[in-house]
Amino acid sequence: MTAQKSGVSLDKRRKYGEAFKAEALRLASESRSTQAAARQLGIIPKVLYRWQQAQVVAEVGRVEVARDPQGALRAANKRLAQELDMLKKALVLFGQRTPATGC
């Protein structure tokens, strides 16, 4: 008899509820080490790290910002500087053709 016919699932991954995940994240944040918290909960540290990453992404909104917040800030700063330069150039161009001067 195969595992599927006997009712045993072939998927050996454990499923954790949202309440367990929330408690695990709380414990990890209060603990000195994520690995120690994972050991205490009886789960693999990689799973807890993944949940922490997902929590940061949910709070921040984007994966790039969660992985490298300083890099994301540098990229945003560069983009805003470019926009400011374009607006300055537009201001100079449109400032020369104002209807009040008649030019």
Sine and cosine of phi, psi and omega as CSV:
sin_phi,cos_phi,sin_psi,cos_psi,sin_omega,cos_omega
0.00,0.00,0.73,-0.68,-0.02,-1.00
-0.99,0.13,0.22,-0.98,-0.04,-1.00
-0.91,0.42,-0.56,0.83,-0.02,-1.00
-0.93,0.37,-0.64,0.77,-0.03,-1.00
-0.95,0.30,-0.47,0.88,-0.02,-1.00
-0.99,0.12,-0.08,1.00,0.05,-1.00
1.00,-0.05,-0.01,1.00,0.03,-1.00
-1.00,0.08,0.76,-0.66,-0.02,-1.00
-0.97,0.26,0.63,-0.77,0.07,-1.00
-0.98,0.18,-0.34,0.94,0.01,-1.00
-0.98,0.19,0.93,-0.37,-0.08,-1.00
-1.00,-0.03,0.05,1.00,0.02,-1.00
-0.95,0.32,0.68,-0.74,0.05,-1.00
-0.99,0.12,0.57,-0.82,0.04,-1.00
-0.97,-0.24,0.74,-0.67,0.00,-1.00
-0.90,-0.44,0.67,-0.74,0.02,-1.00
-0.98,0.20,0.25,-0.97,-0.01,-1.00
-0.89,0.46,-0.58,0.81,0.01,-1.00
-0.90,0.43,-0.66,0.75,0.02,-1.00
-0.90,0.43,-0.68,0.73,0.01,-1.00
-0.89,0.46,-0.69,0.72,0.00,-1.00
-0.88,0.47,-0.68,0.73,0.02,-1.00
-0.92,0.40,-0.63,0.77,0.03,-1.00
-0.90,0.43,-0.67,0.74,0.02,-1.00
-0.91,0.40,-0.62,0.79,0.04,-1.00
-0.90,0.43,-0.72,0.69,0.00,-1.00
-0.89,0.46,-0.65,0.76,0.01,-1.00
-0.91,0.42,-0.60,0.80,-0.01,-1.00
-0.95,0.32,-0.49,0.87,0.01,-1.00
-1.00,0.07,-0.33,0.94,-0.06,-1.00
-0.99,0.13,0.37,-0.93,0.06,-1.00
-0.96,0.28,-0.46,0.89,-0.03,-1.00
-0.63,-0.78,0.65,-0.76,0.03,-1.00
-0.91,0.41,-0.59,0.81,0.01,-1.00
-0.90,0.43,-0.64,0.77,0.03,-1.00
-0.91,0.41,-0.65,0.76,0.03,-1.00
-0.90,0.44,-0.66,0.75,0.01,-1.00
-0.90,0.44,-0.68,0.73,0.04,-1.00
-0.87,0.49,-0.68,0.73,-0.01,-1.00
-0.89,0.46,-0.57,0.82,-0.01,-1.00
-1.00,0.09,-0.23,0.97,-0.01,-1.00
0.98,0.22,0.50,0.86,0.03,-1.00
-0.85,-0.53,0.25,-0.97,0.01,-1.00
-0.97,0.26,0.72,-0.69,0.00,-1.00
-0.82,0.57,-0.56,0.83,-0.01,-1.00
-0.86,0.51,-0.60,0.80,0.02,-1.00
-0.91,0.42,-0.69,0.72,0.00,-1.00
-0.92,0.40,-0.64,0.77,0.07,-1.00
-0.88,0.48,-0.64,0.76,0.01,-1.00
-0.89,0.45,-0.66,0.75,0.03,-1.00
-0.91,0.41,-0.62,0.78,0.03,-1.00
-0.90,0.43,-0.68,0.74,0.02,-1.00
-0.89,0.47,-0.69,0.73,0.02,-1.00
-0.89,0.45,-0.59,0.81,0.02,-1.00
-0.91,0.41,-0.67,0.74,0.02,-1.00
-0.91,0.42,-0.68,0.74,0.02,-1.00
-0.88,0.47,-0.66,0.75,0.01,-1.00
-0.90,0.43,-0.61,0.79,0.00,-1.00
-0.96,0.27,-0.64,0.77,-0.07,-1.00
-1.00,0.09,-0.64,0.76,0.05,-1.00
0.94,-0.34,-0.40,0.92,-0.02,-1.00
-0.67,-0.74,0.54,-0.84,-0.02,-1.00
-0.92,0.39,-0.66,0.75,-0.05,-1.00
-0.87,0.50,-0.67,0.74,-0.01,-1.00
-0.93,0.37,-0.62,0.78,-0.01,-1.00
-0.92,0.39,-0.61,0.79,-0.03,-1.00
-0.97,0.25,-0.67,0.74,-0.06,-1.00
-0.63,-0.77,0.99,0.14,-0.05,-1.00
-0.89,0.46,-0.61,0.80,0.00,-1.00
-0.93,0.37,-0.64,0.77,0.04,-1.00
-0.90,0.44,-0.63,0.77,0.03,-1.00
-0.91,0.41,-0.62,0.78,0.03,-1.00
-0.92,0.39,-0.64,0.77,0.05,-1.00
-0.89,0.46,-0.68,0.74,0.01,-1.00
-0.90,0.44,-0.67,0.74,0.02,-1.00
-0.91,0.41,-0.64,0.77,0.02,-1.00
-0.90,0.44,-0.67,0.74,0.03,-1.00
-0.89,0.45,-0.69,0.72,0.01,-1.00
-0.89,0.45,-0.67,0.75,0.01,-1.00
-0.93,0.38,-0.59,0.81,0.06,-1.00
-0.90,0.43,-0.64,0.77,0.04,-1.00
-0.91,0.42,-0.67,0.74,0.03,-1.00
-0.89,0.45,-0.64,0.77,0.01,-1.00
-0.90,0.44,-0.67,0.74,0.05,-1.00
-0.87,0.49,-0.68,0.73,0.02,-1.00
-0.90,0.44,-0.65,0.76,0.00,-1.00
-0.92,0.38,-0.60,0.80,0.06,-1.00
-0.89,0.45,-0.68,0.73,0.02,-1.00
-0.90,0.43,-0.66,0.75,0.03,-1.00
-0.90,0.44,-0.62,0.78,0.01,-1.00
-0.90,0.44,-0.65,0.76,0.04,-1.00
-0.90,0.43,-0.71,0.70,-0.02,-1.00
-0.90,0.43,-0.73,0.68,-0.03,-1.00
-0.98,0.21,-0.38,0.92,0.05,-1.00
-0.94,0.34,-0.41,0.91,-0.01,-1.00
-0.98,0.20,-0.40,0.92,-0.08,-1.00
-0.93,-0.38,0.79,0.61,0.02,-1.00
-1.00,0.10,0.61,-0.79,-0.02,-1.00
-0.91,0.42,-0.42,0.91,-0.03,-1.00
-0.92,0.38,-0.53,0.85,-0.02,-1.00
-1.00,0.05,-0.31,0.95,0.03,-1.00
0.97,0.23,0.22,0.98,-0.01,-1.00
-1.00,-0.03,0.00,0.00,0.00,0.00
